[in-house]
Every structure is written in C-alpha cells, then in structure tokens.
C-alpha cells in the first residue's frame, strides 16, 4: 500500500512539473515573439509610419493622389454599399466633413468589395458630399491593411497614419481625432 502511495505522489509531482514547464515555455515563446516572421511586431500606427501613397479615380472623374495632400490632415473612410454599419455612420461623416473641411481637413471615401454603381447610389442616397471613389483592384485596401468595414484612417499633416478606427465612427470620435491633427 505504501509503495502505491509513493508512486501516486511521484506521478502527481511529475505531472505538475510537466505542466509547469509547458506553461513556462509557452509564456516565454509568446512574450519573445518571432520578429523574423512578423509576429508581435508593432503596427504602422504604433511605429508612426507614413500612410501608403496611392492614386484613386474619383466618381466625379478627377484623380485623388494621397501625396498631393501632404501638409493637410486627411481622413480616409473605407466603406461598401452592402455594409449596414457603413450606412449608419455616413450622416456623422457628412456632418463632420461640413464642419472640418473648411478647417483644411481633406476627406475621402473609398468603396471596397463593391460595384461602382452600387457605391455611387449608396453615397447619393445618403448625401455624402466629399470625394469618393472605388478601389477596383483592392490594392489600396491591401496596402492599408483594411480587413473589416467600415474602417477610418486619420493621417496627419506629415502623411503619417496617426490613428485608425475599425467600426462605426461617431461625431465625438471624429472631432477628437481630427482636433489632434489640426
């Protein structure tokens, strides 16, 4: 009987030790990260990297080049006509566009994963007045790393991405972020 108790205790100690070692190794690997493959590296926002430059044909026939607007704060909103949250935020974007456009903020809406006809109709029905176009090749979406809609980028006067917001923006959030850029 005594030998069974000793074996049981050794089994418990060995098991507990194994679990402790496994947890310790996992914690060490997670906190160390693997920078050669990009795990746990800082985002472009945390490292204050320039926003990727791009050129976009707008619905009015003109062309928007991000680099042409250096020296001005820029708000870029990625949306789609089929996106219910995008529809919800358009009135706030329009109100803030009317308020901050005269202060020198450049506003741009970029439709992604959408058709040009549906995106134009969507914006016309909701009354968005600032420049908009469609990312036909998804190259802009990919260069910005947009994976969900809506997503709004706030770019400072030096062309640095200052903040991005995934999800619906409100007038309060828009004012807060834009005031930091002015």
Secondary structure, DSSP 8 states (H G I E B T S, - for coil): -HHHHHHHHHHHHHHHHHHHHHHHHHHHHHHH--TTTTTT---HHHHT-B----EEEBTTS-EEEGGGGTTS-EEEEEE-TT-HHHHHHHHHHHHHHHHHHTTT-EEEEEE-SS-HHHHHHHHHHHT--S-EEE-TTSHHHHHHT--SSSEEEEE-TTSBEEEEEES---HHHHHHHHHHH-
